[in-house]
Amino acid sequence: MAGRKTPSGAPKKPTSRRKKRPAALPGLTAVEVVGAAPPAEVDALCDAIREAGGGVVGAYRDPVGGHWQVAASLPIDRVEPTPFQRDISEAHAARLADVISRMGRFIDPIVAVRNPEGGFWTPNGNHRLTAMRSLGARSILAVVVPDMAVAYQILAMNTEKGHNLREKSLEVVRMARSLAVLTPRGEQEYALEFEEASYLTLGLAYEKRGRLSGGAYHPVLKRVETFLAVPLPEAIDVRSARADRLLALDDLVIAAVAGLKERGFSSPYLKAFVVARLNPLRFRRGATMSADAALDAMMAAAEKFDPGKVKPGDLAAAPPGPADE
């Protein structure tokens, strides 16, 4: 295929886009990771681990930020998942147990923090913990972090089993409820922990309707949702009411999809198609509006939606959205 020509008629050389390199992290050298005396709070954590019946392997600093952590063996009956964590996948835990059993080794420590009751929470490692319990293990290796806030920040790093939208949204809502009791600051102060404001509204909607096709609404909500500048308890109430409106919209969308099916339309993307047609920002690139205004506009459009006006070519021309759940 000939390249574009310059005004002089010579072919124009294609330009190559350079990939952005991640910001350089100075970090620590290998010697610096273990070459310093731990502070008093880390010594206190080591004592607490021993008092709980655990064993301390050693204290060290992480190679990126230089934060202190403790490698330890913990009594398995003193370790629990964080209360806001997603539900366990029994099949995934069983596969892990099978691999650990066949290898005869446990070489992937969990992450743990001290919980308010004196035991330990794992924000990253529940499937490994479940697998080890099923094998009758009495202890488990862990990287114990002195800062409890890490339990609320580690969701984005949890790659043990990839989250789907429902799992992530539910986990974020459970985390918000926990923080609302422990440290009820403004919702916007937890942007790092929650990642996206839309997860909070979707999570509350999933709690009320487990089979909600949240993926159809996520693209819209992601554009219009912002973190609220009110304390978490109040923010949860606001979002709960918003989730109710989302479910009312979903009822209208379900009715529209049923109308399309009655006309002979058959596709796993019918709900995504209808929601896309209702999206008030569909053809307004860069435009913004509040989440409540967007839901109001979508409700009004859904009430006027006429399946009889949809042509087969409309569905064929539409880009596929997420499949209906």
VEXROGU-341359 format. One line per 4 residues: number of its first residue (from 1); their letters; for each residue x, y, z of C-alpha. Coordinates in pm, 1 decimal. Example, Ala and Ser with C-alpha at 12.3 -4.5 7.8 and 13.67 -1.06 7.14 Angstrom:
1	as	1230.0/-450.0/780.0 | 1367.0/-106.0/714.0
This chain:
1	magr	0.0/0.0/0.0 | 154.6/330.4/-108.8 | 227.6/579.7/163.5 | 90.3/931.9/167.4
5	ktps	275.3/1180.8/-51.9 | 428.8/1510.9/48.2 | 342.6/1826.9/-150.9 | 652.9/1757.0/-364.9
9	gapk	516.1/1416.5/-459.9 | 766.5/1205.4/-264.0 | 619.3/933.1/-44.4 | 595.3/1034.8/317.6
13	kpts	775.4/812.9/562.7 | 544.7/663.6/823.8 | 604.7/803.2/1170.2 | 656.4/561.9/1454.1
17	rrkk	508.8/631.6/1793.6 | 740.7/577.3/2080.5 | 594.0/393.7/2374.0 | 601.2/586.3/2697.1
21	rpaa	836.0/433.9/2944.9 | 712.5/396.6/3302.0 | 854.2/648.6/3544.2 | 1188.4/536.5/3678.8
25	lpgl	1189.3/426.7/4042.1 | 1518.4/475.2/4225.4 | 1443.6/196.4/4473.9 | 1695.4/21.8/4695.6
29	tave	1993.3/-191.5/4613.4 | 1988.6/-557.7/4711.1 | 2210.2/-483.8/5010.3 | 1997.7/-187.5/5123.9
33	vvga	1684.7/-407.0/5132.8 | 1826.0/-601.6/5429.4 | 2110.5/-381.9/5548.9 | 1944.1/-163.9/5813.1
37	appa	1805.0/-203.0/6163.3 | 1422.4/-214.1/6169.3 | 1232.6/62.5/6353.8 | 1049.3/10.5/6680.6
41	evda	710.5/-47.7/6515.4 | 852.5/-338.0/6315.6 | 1010.2/-488.4/6629.6 | 668.3/-460.6/6794.6
45	lcda	507.2/-637.4/6496.9 | 762.0/-919.9/6522.0 | 679.4/-958.5/6892.0 | 305.6/-968.8/6810.2
49	irea	364.7/-1238.9/6550.0 | 550.6/-1452.2/6804.4 | 282.1/-1394.4/7067.8 | 20.6/-1515.7/6817.8
53	gggv	211.8/-1841.2/6778.5 | 393.6/-1745.6/6460.5 | 758.9/-1741.6/6365.5 | 959.4/-1448.4/6229.7
57	vgay	1183.9/-1525.3/5933.7 | 1318.0/-1172.3/5909.8 | 1242.6/-803.9/5854.5 | 1336.9/-619.9/5538.1
61	rdpv	1247.0/-317.3/5328.3 | 1063.1/-345.5/4999.6 | 1289.3/-262.1/4703.4 | 1062.1/7.7/4558.6
65	gghw	956.4/239.7/4839.6 | 1179.4/117.8/5120.5 | 881.1/30.9/5341.6 | 941.4/-222.6/5618.2
69	qvaa	782.4/-567.2/5596.0 | 820.2/-892.3/5787.0 | 855.5/-1240.5/5639.6 | 683.5/-1477.2/5880.1
73	slpi	510.2/-1810.3/5929.7 | 161.5/-1764.8/6075.5 | -70.3/-2016.7/6245.9 | -326.0/-2081.1/5974.4
77	drve	-616.3/-2061.2/6218.1 | -518.4/-1701.1/6301.3 | -547.8/-1583.5/5940.4 | -871.6/-1474.4/5771.7
81	ptpf	-953.5/-1288.6/5448.8 | -1040.1/-921.1/5477.8 | -1414.3/-888.0/5550.8 | -1472.7/-688.0/5231.2
85	qrdi	-1301.7/-937.4/4999.7 | -1479.5/-1101.2/4704.1 | -1631.6/-1446.4/4738.5 | -1396.9/-1740.9/4699.6
89	seah	-1389.0/-1945.6/4379.1 | -1403.1/-2304.6/4501.5 | -1280.5/-2434.3/4165.1 | -976.0/-2205.4/4167.0
93	aarl	-891.8/-2295.1/4527.1 | -920.1/-2665.4/4442.6 | -679.7/-2625.3/4149.1 | -430.4/-2447.4/4373.4
97	advi	-459.1/-2720.4/4635.4 | -393.9/-2985.2/4371.9 | -80.6/-2805.7/4245.7 | 55.0/-2746.4/4597.4
101	srmg	-8.4/-3111.6/4685.7 | 165.7/-3244.3/4375.0 | 463.6/-3010.8/4419.4 | 487.8/-3077.3/4790.5
105	rfid	582.2/-2710.8/4835.4 | 420.4/-2379.9/4926.2 | 638.2/-2112.0/4767.7 | 400.9/-1817.2/4715.9
109	piva	352.5/-1631.5/5048.1 | 29.8/-1446.4/5112.5 | 16.1/-1079.5/5213.2 | -110.1/-1015.0/5565.8
113	vrnp	-177.9/-729.7/5808.8 | -271.0/-731.5/6175.5 | -645.3/-697.5/6228.0 | -816.9/-512.1/6515.7
117	eggf	-882.8/-840.4/6702.2 | -515.3/-936.2/6718.2 | -521.3/-1192.8/6440.1 | -428.2/-1142.6/6076.2
121	wtpn	-613.9/-1044.3/5760.5 | -498.1/-1135.8/5412.4 | -604.1/-886.2/5144.1 | -416.4/-1085.3/4881.0
125	gnhr	-402.7/-1462.5/4925.2 | -747.9/-1592.0/5016.2 | -741.5/-1864.3/4749.7 | -397.8/-1979.7/4867.6
129	ltam	-520.4/-1971.4/5227.5 | -827.8/-2179.5/5137.1 | -615.6/-2424.8/4941.0 | -374.8/-2472.2/5230.6
133	rslg	-661.9/-2521.9/5475.9 | -813.0/-2788.7/5253.0 | -479.0/-2973.0/5265.3 | -475.9/-2963.0/5645.7
137	arsi	-184.0/-2718.1/5673.1 | -115.9/-2583.3/6021.1 | 76.8/-2274.6/5915.9 | 122.5/-2048.2/5616.2
141	lavv	402.5/-1822.0/5498.9 | 320.9/-1452.2/5476.9 | 462.8/-1110.9/5407.0 | 325.6/-915.9/5703.8
145	vpdm	291.9/-542.3/5643.2 | 287.7/-305.3/5944.1 | 56.4/-56.4/5773.8 | -306.4/-172.7/5788.2
149	avay	-397.4/75.5/5511.9 | -232.7/-162.3/5263.6 | -528.1/-397.5/5312.1 | -744.3/-134.0/5143.5
153	qila	-495.5/-39.6/4871.6 | -402.0/-380.8/4738.9 | -716.5/-452.8/4535.9 | -556.9/-319.5/4216.8
157	mnte	-263.5/-560.2/4261.1 | -476.1/-868.2/4322.8 | -396.4/-1079.5/4019.5 | -430.6/-1423.5/4180.7
161	kghn	-759.7/-1467.8/3994.9 | -867.3/-1183.6/3771.4 | -1169.2/-989.1/3896.4 | -1469.1/-955.9/3674.9
165	lrek	-1679.6/-640.6/3702.7 | -1925.9/-791.9/3949.8 | -1652.6/-920.7/4182.7 | -1458.9/-596.3/4176.4
169	slev	-1766.5/-380.4/4235.8 | -1883.9/-593.2/4528.8 | -1537.7/-592.1/4684.3 | -1513.7/-212.9/4657.2
173	vrma	-1852.6/-169.8/4826.5 | -1756.6/-405.7/5108.9 | -1434.3/-211.4/5149.4 | -1628.5/116.8/5164.5
177	rsla	-1854.9/-18.4/5439.0 | -1553.9/-132.4/5640.6 | -1381.8/204.7/5604.5 | -1705.0/386.2/5689.5
181	vltp	-1682.1/228.7/6035.1 | -1305.7/246.8/6088.1 | -1215.8/583.7/5932.3 | -1524.1/757.2/5787.5
185	rgeq	-1345.2/1027.5/5590.0 | -1471.5/1177.7/5264.9 | -1529.8/931.0/4983.6 | -1299.6/1124.3/4750.6
189	eyal	-1009.0/1064.0/4989.4 | -1026.7/692.7/4903.0 | -986.0/729.7/4527.0 | -672.7/513.3/4535.7
193	efee	-844.2/231.4/4722.6 | -1168.3/235.8/4519.6 | -1009.6/301.9/4176.4 | -1337.3/404.4/4008.0
197	asyl	-1642.1/579.0/4150.7 | -1862.7/367.9/3922.7 | -1764.0/50.9/4111.5 | -1940.9/181.9/4422.7
201	tlgl	-2275.1/239.2/4252.1 | -2253.5/-84.9/4057.7 | -2155.6/-280.0/4369.5 | -2463.3/-159.4/4555.6
205	ayek	-2677.4/-247.1/4254.0 | -2522.6/-595.4/4232.3 | -2604.8/-651.0/4600.4 | -2969.9/-586.6/4523.5
209	rgrl	-2977.2/-770.9/4189.7 | -2709.4/-1036.4/4163.1 | -2768.6/-1105.1/3792.4 | -2755.2/-742.2/3684.6
213	sgga	-2579.1/-701.7/3349.1 | -2353.3/-434.5/3493.8 | -2118.7/-444.7/3197.9 | -2385.9/-279.2/2983.0
217	yhpv	-2402.8/23.1/3215.8 | -2037.0/46.3/3312.4 | -1921.2/251.3/3007.6 | -2182.1/519.6/3085.2
221	lkrv	-2127.2/522.2/3459.5 | -1751.5/537.3/3417.3 | -1791.1/864.9/3227.4 | -2035.9/1033.3/3463.4
225	etfl	-1951.7/903.5/3810.3 | -1714.5/1103.4/4032.7 | -1607.8/1051.6/4392.7 | -1826.1/1238.7/4640.3
229	avpl	-1696.9/1507.2/4876.9 | -1902.2/1375.2/5170.9 | -1815.5/1127.6/5449.3 | -1835.2/762.5/5351.2
233	peai	-2153.0/676.9/5549.5 | -2339.2/959.2/5373.2 | -2185.0/870.7/5037.7 | -2305.2/509.7/5069.5
237	dvrs	-2660.7/634.8/5128.1 | -2640.4/859.4/4820.2 | -2507.9/575.9/4606.7 | -2764.5/330.5/4739.3
241	arad	-3041.3/559.1/4615.6 | -2856.8/593.4/4282.9 | -2830.5/215.4/4258.0 | -3209.0/193.3/4302.0
245	rlla	-3251.0/429.9/4006.9 | -3011.4/219.6/3803.4 | -3221.4/-88.6/3875.7 | -3538.1/98.2/3777.4
249	lddl	-3364.9/182.4/3449.2 | -3264.6/-181.9/3415.0 | -3630.0/-285.1/3444.9 | -3713.7/-63.1/3147.5
253	viaa	-3416.8/-197.4/2951.6 | -3525.3/-555.7/3022.7 | -3870.2/-470.8/2886.6 | -3712.9/-317.3/2574.5
257	vagl	-3499.4/-626.9/2519.1 | -3808.4/-846.7/2554.7 | -3978.1/-634.8/2288.4 | -3684.5/-684.7/2052.2
261	kerg	-3691.4/-1059.1/2109.5 | -4062.4/-1067.8/2030.2 | -3976.2/-912.6/1694.1 | -3728.9/-1190.4/1625.8
265	fssp	-3403.5/-1025.1/1728.6 | -3159.7/-1271.3/1881.3 | -2819.0/-1166.0/2012.4 | -2622.9/-1185.9/2338.5
269	ylka	-2563.1/-810.9/2300.2 | -2923.3/-688.9/2298.7 | -2903.4/-524.6/2640.4 | -2576.2/-349.6/2555.6
273	fvva	-2735.2/-233.0/2228.3 | -3038.4/-84.9/2405.6 | -2827.9/87.0/2674.3 | -2601.6/233.6/2405.5
277	rlnp	-2907.4/376.7/2229.0 | -3017.8/536.9/2557.6 | -2674.2/681.1/2640.2 | -2711.5/1063.5/2643.9
281	lrfr	-2337.7/1103.4/2577.1 | -2332.6/860.6/2287.3 | -2241.8/1114.8/2019.5 | -2099.0/1383.5/2249.0
285	rgat	-1728.7/1313.7/2274.1 | -1574.5/1504.3/2561.9 | -1911.9/1616.1/2699.7 | -1985.9/1560.9/3068.2
289	msad	-2290.9/1551.7/3291.5 | -2366.8/1438.0/3643.1 | -2450.0/1075.4/3713.3 | -2801.8/1165.4/3828.0
293	aald	-2866.8/1374.9/3516.0 | -2743.5/1089.2/3297.2 | -2972.0/838.4/3469.9 | -3267.0/1078.8/3436.2
297	amma	-3199.4/1118.0/3064.0 | -3166.6/742.4/3016.2 | -3488.5/674.2/3206.4 | -3675.4/923.9/2988.6
301	aaek	-3529.9/772.0/2672.1 | -3609.4/417.5/2790.3 | -3973.6/505.6/2849.1 | -3995.2/624.8/2485.9
305	fdpg	-3795.7/336.7/2338.5 | -3994.1/166.1/2061.6 | -3866.6/-181.4/1958.3 | -4075.2/-151.4/1642.6
309	kvkp	-3846.5/123.0/1510.0 | -3529.4/-86.8/1535.4 | -3413.5/-233.6/1205.9 | -3196.2/-544.5/1167.0
313	gdla	-2923.1/-328.2/1018.7 | -2914.4/-110.3/1332.2 | -2806.2/-404.0/1545.9 | -2562.4/-531.9/1284.6
317	aapp	-2396.9/-189.7/1252.1 | -2365.0/-133.9/1625.6 | -2025.9/-215.4/1779.3 | -2060.9/-517.2/2010.2
321	gpad	-2079.6/-424.9/2374.5 | -2046.2/-661.8/2668.2 | -2255.8/-975.6/2638.2 | -2563.6/-999.0/2857.2
325	e	-2488.8/-1174.2/3185.9
